[in-house]
């Protein structure tokens, strides 16, 4: 992800984000690998913050120490959703916790921690085809800190609770619900080429439901970051 120069500068000049940066720097100096989980509502800026932190630290290093990844690559494929008991509902509610491969997600967190000398391969999500791409991202053994962002990184149900034991820090980005949904609507218009009304309908039908679920995990965070 490329962060606009003005936004990058804003992060550099914002005290709360610099405090977050210091936390990550401290973890890179530890003898064992660490994982930071960043959760928050859709549209709250999770991926932007994760990418900024990794870029900011890696820019001053001979080789990358921090990797930022999304849990989006663990979406069940459309083919897999069609195999569920209620495929129509699964496709309609895609993005809900139960439409993710939580087992694979937790296993990847475990592998990062327990196999530090191995390269870890992480899936990405291709919006053009609407499906995950297996092993699209390579995380080399030099990486000391893995920043994982996503709606359900701190979720305590649907199998995701098995992964929380591997998180060394749990962050939640606080953003008013209506602001997050407004930002999400703009993103939908940009990514999918749809109208404002169509974006709003999409949010009401699914995204807002998922957002309420994601918000419940706020209670499990040990750091709350304001994104306004």
Order of alpha helices (4+ residues) and beta strands (2+ residues): alpha-alpha-beta-alpha-beta-alpha-alpha-alpha-beta-beta-beta-beta-alpha-alpha-alpha-beta
